[in-house]
Amino acid sequence: MIFKVWAPKATAVEVDVAGAADVADVAVGGQADQGDRGEPGDGGVPGVLGERRAMSRGEGGWWSAEVAEAGHGTRYAFVVDGDGPYPDPRSRRQPEGIFAHSAVYDHARFTWSDHDWKGRDLRGAVIYELHVGTFTPEGTFVAAIEKLPHLVELCVDFVEVMPVAPVPGGRNWGYDGVDLYAVNETYGGPDGLKSFVDACHRAGIGVILDVVYNHLGPSGNFLHPFGPYFSGFAGSYWGEAVNLDGPGSDEVRRYFIGNAVQWLRDYHIDGLRLDAVHALHDRRATHLLAELSEEVDTLACSVGRPLSLIAESDLNDPRMIRPLEAGGLGMTAQWDDDVHHALHCAVSGEGHGYYADFTDLTALAKVLTAGVLHDGSYSSFRERSHGGSFAGVPGHRLVACLQNHDQIGNRPAGDRLPMAALKLGAGLLLTSPFTPMLFMGEEWGARSPFLFFSDHVEPQLRESEGDRRGREFDGFGYAWDAPDPSDEETFLRSKLDWSEVKEEAHWSLLCWYRDLIALRKALPELSDPRLDRVRVEADPLGKWLLMWRGALAVTVNFSPESVTLPLPEGTVLLASDEPVVADGEGLRLPGQAMVIYRTTPS
């Protein structure tokens, strides 16, 4: 086979082939012990010294060397101007972790069974976000497959998997990833991810993968010796800016676009969630996201199934989801934090930090009809005006949630909303014009927190992680008293406890979620994405809210006392609590209750 690597400034590059025999597969869900991976250092990766072969420089700074006896499983690394060996920047597998040699991985060796899968469109869909390591006690793709019947019964359309790139140690949220073309061996490696996607497709569920292109993790990032992958300045709180518009950036852009194409083509992924795109520093006439959108649209034509790109953006900029032909960036959808903030304030009563502008029910009424609160209005948290109007944007292009990994995990205690709040918040979310997303365990009111955890190898990173995390949220209104992210117990506490589902209160909430999703799919009014068709009435005292979806009245009583809404005659379709009385005076709702009501045509 031929080994290739891009190193435009190098004067000599060698490939260090550590053995031609297949790498023994790590047991699914396993990973070599930390001691087997060696310690990180400035000299590159440790490991078995192999035969070094000189590589020949080709066009564009690409180096190549043919090693006839190499094949699937062969361990290898690169030596650049005498330094290294370093893992392959495009390594498809790191069997012994991020500080060891790469391994050749042949995508063609996996046998797929999803030949009848035609993909799934984001329109009308419900998304379920999960973290592989905490979704099950085992924390593997194989164990996650066993829980798919639960998701089928819940009737979700997509699972959104938090990042799976290799990370230091054995546990991490995933946003400290390096070796972006590889898959974390702790979860099951590349074959594990393919098996999970294959099983999801057989179950009728699409897969969205969370990817991080705005920075790389602070540990195990060996891209610097190869080329100008970074811009030389702090692009965000999380790390150095990626070089998207400076000298040598053509190949850097192809590195990230090629990564996206790999997931969608070789892993049969149905969509990508692009982390924090506001931290992508790109001053080119054609933004990276627009270039990526064009490439993905082309790929969709080739594979014959819809492919989605969902941006996490803090900009409230409608250009993000405007089509390319209309001068936009061409994203299929974007996360909508304004909807989350308004829902959270309505059901929790909190108003600190960035929640301050969302405490009044008028904020919730606006986001339900306009998509965002800040459409050019003043943001007290940012101390400036923020955002633009989303008028004319269909709601399905805005992914909204009541909870997600950030909004739970960015709280010091990683605490979730209580059941009463979930009941009301989910009722509004799942009857809204947006694309709803649930966070794992939300559907039964999981008691386990979702804390921030990591497992850095370097002592200085490991010991400072807690303080760094606290500084990140300075000014957010929290008294930061979080458990140590490096303590394994922090990770273990974040795992879902599936035995809770059998308890009556949790089972009742799960049935509520199932009924809401089923009703959303049965009644076209509830999935109608046209924001200008939504009408909202909010109580000036903040006790109740009424959202009209065609002839359907979605009524919510946030107060502990019962309220009566003057509605015409009709039929109760779904109620969170009894009794609900529909009489000549209108609809009477018990305290902290929700009713979906169809009015009778006059």
GISUL-V410617 format. One line per field, one symbol per residue. ss: DSSP state (~ for helix, > for strand, _ for the rest). phi: phi as a letter, one per 40 degrees, with the letter a starting at -180 (. if undefined). psi: psi as a letter, one per 30 degrees, with the letter a starting at -180 (. if undefined). A space follows every 10 residues. Layout:
ss = ???
phi = ???
psi = ???
This chain:
ss = _>>>>>____ __>>>>>>>_ __________ ___~~~~___ __________ >>>>_>>_~~ ~>>>>>____ ____>>>>>> __>>>>____ __________ _>>___~~~_ __________ ______>>>> _~~~~_____ ~~~~~~_~~~ ~~~~___>>> >_________ __________ ________~~ ~~~~~~~~~~ ~~___>>>>> >_________ _________> >>>>>>__>> >>______~~ ~~~~~~~~~~ ~~~~~~____ >>>>__~~~_ _______~~~ ~~~~~~~~~~ ~~~____>>> >______~~~ ~__~~~____ __>>>_~~~~ ~~~~~~~~__ __~~~~~~__ ~~~~~~~~~~ ______>>>_ ___>>>____ ____~~~>>> >___~~~~~_ ________~~ ~~~~~~~~~_ ____>>>>>_ _~~~______ ________~~ ~~~~~~~~~~ ~~________ _______~~~ ~~~____~~~ ~~_~~~~~~~ ~~~~~~~~~~ ~~_~~~~___ ~~~>>>>>__ ___>>>>>>_ _>>>>>>___ __>>>____> >>>>>_____ >>>__>>>>_ __>>>>>>>_ __
phi = .bcbacaccc babbbcccic cdccccddgb adcdcccgbc accgcchccb ccbcbccbcg gcbaacbdcc adgccaabbb fgchcbccdb dcabcbgcbb ccbcbbdccc ccbbcccbga cccgcbbbca bdcbcbdcgb ccccdcccdc ccccgcbbbb ccdbcdbcgb aachcbcbfc cbbdcdchgc cccccccdcc cccgbcbbbc bbbcabccbg cbcdcciccb cgaccaccic cccbacdgcd ccccdccccc cdccccbfcc abbccfcccc cabccbcdcc ccdccccccd cccgacbbbb ccbccfbccd bccdcbgccg ccaacbcccd cccdcccbgc acfccdcbcc ccccccccbb gbccbhccbc ccgacagacb dgcccccbcb acaacccccc cdcfcccccc ccdcccdccc bcccccbbbd gdcbgdcccb ccaaacccdc cccccccccc ccbcgcgccc bbcccccdcc ccccccbccc dccdcccccd cccccccccd ccbddcbccc ccccbbbbcd cgcaabbcbg ccbcbbbccc ccbbbcbcca bccabcabcb bbbcchbbbc cfbbbbbbcc dc
psi = lkkkkjiffl fkklkjjgkf lkkkkkkkfl kkleefflkl lfgakaakka kkkklkkakg gkklkkjefl akfkkllkkj hfkalklkfh kfkifgafgl llkkkjfffk jlghffkglk kfkglkkjkl jeffeleehl eeeeefgeee eeefhlfkkj klkglklkag klefggkaif flkkfefgae eeeeeeeeee effgklkkkk ljfflllfkg jgfefeaifl fgljfaffak kkjfgakgfe eeeeeeeeee eeeeefggkf lkjjkiffgj jjglejleee eeeeeeeeee eefhlkkkjj kjkgfhjffe gklefggafg kellkjfeee eeeeeeffgl glbffefgfk ffeeeeefff elejhflkje efhllkllkg kfkkfffjjl lfkaeefefg keggklklee eeeeeeeeef glgljkklkk fefghkfklj lkllhkekee eeffeeeeee eegkffgkjj illjffkeee eeffkkjfff ffkeeeeeee eeeeeeeeee ffjfefgjgj effkkkkkkf fgelkkkkib gkjjkkjflf lllkkiklka kkekkflllk kjaffakkkl khlkkkkkkk k.
